Amino acid sequence: MELTSTLSQNSTEEKWIKTPLIISGPCSAETEAQVVETATKLSQTGKVNMLRAGIWKPRTRPGSFEGIGAKGLPWLQKAKQLTGLPTTVEVATGKQVYDALHFDVDMLWIGARTTVNPFSVQEVADALRGVDIPVLIKNPINPDLELWTGAVERIAKAGIKNIGLIHRGFSSYGNTEYRNAPMWHLAIEMKRRNPGLPIINDPSHICGRRDILFEVAQQAIDLGFDGLMIESHIDPDNAWSDASQQITPEQLLLLLNEIIWRKEDIASEEYHAALEKLRQQINHLDDELMFILSQRMKIAERIAEYKKENDITILQTKRWNEILDRACKKGEKLGLSKDFITKYLDAVHLESINHQTKIFNA
């Protein structure tokens, strides 16, 4: 964790990207004409900072389109010459790094399927040693912040100074609304751990469909993300990969114009004074909550002593269901969601069990 801590200490420095960073382009480079035409239209929006295109596409199952390969890199180079848009591609192996650098790609990103494998990340890091190029790192497919952190550390140890994060959502069992559940709390925690690293959001891979792109993009901007990576294609419905999540450059412009772009702060004494007053109230309430929770645990310990004396199990399922049911009904009347109440009480219950276990083991 030493390297991550060092990176976090640089939080007061100006971030290396110009915000908001808007990266767009096709999920996959298909033909030279498709890449050039998409880039031209994106350039005409005046909103896009960087052109992306999938050259190598890691697919879940064999037989799917796995990208055009290195022959698509000159197409990106030509698009850059015509439009002035810098380019970025995903890399997963050392050879892909060398190929991308040979064709003057301006920024690289490491995909979710690579971040999940430390051996693959290390291979990319080794290929980047001695190279001065920005690198963005997507979260791993599974919700594991240590893997994400480890990837950042490996790339940093290779000497890469300009590192950023991409939040593209996580694979999760039972998720039906999104292609990859956003799990915003994990992205927020990674942002908290690394305040010096820019983080952008990838609504395309979170949503998996174009009709909810806006709400996810707006949520990211509301949370202070530094930009967006959104897939665009001149003919999305006939794209060779991920057709349902891509939009045309014209639709992208409409989406970006509709977003309310937030500021991180404003230089207003009145604003800061009002905010500080409210924050102090939160601090006092948090102190009260900590005290109440401490008192709750003391009562749980007394209950544990009775259970131990009478050879009763710690876990009482019927009682726990009663607590949950009562709290959810009460919470709903107080404006608290059932999801929050459940997660909160789960954490409280686990801490209570830990306290009771100590009594049993004493």
LINJOPE-V988168 format. One record per run of one state. SS is the DSSP state (H for helix, E for strand, - for the rest). FROM is the first residue (numbers start at 0). LEN is the number of residues. If there is no record, write none. Layout:
<<SS	FROM	LEN> <SS	FROM	LEN>>
This chain:
<<-	0	1> <H	1	11> <-	12	8> <E	20	5> <-	25	6> <H	31	14> <-	45	4> <E	49	3> <-	52	17> <H	69	14> <-	83	2> <E	85	6> <-	91	2> <H	93	9> <-	102	4> <E	106	4> <-	110	1> <H	111	4> <-	115	2> <H	117	11> <-	128	5> <E	133	5> <-	138	6> <H	144	13> <-	157	5> <E	162	5> <-	167	2> <E	169	1> <-	170	10> <E	180	1> <-	181	2> <H	183	10> <-	193	4> <E	197	4> <-	201	1> <H	202	5> <-	207	2> <H	209	13> <-	222	4> <E	226	6> <-	232	3> <H	235	3> <-	238	4> <H	242	3> <-	245	1> <E	246	1> <-	247	1> <H	248	10> <-	258	10> <H	268	41> <-	309	7> <H	316	17> <-	333	4> <H	337	24> <-	361	1>>
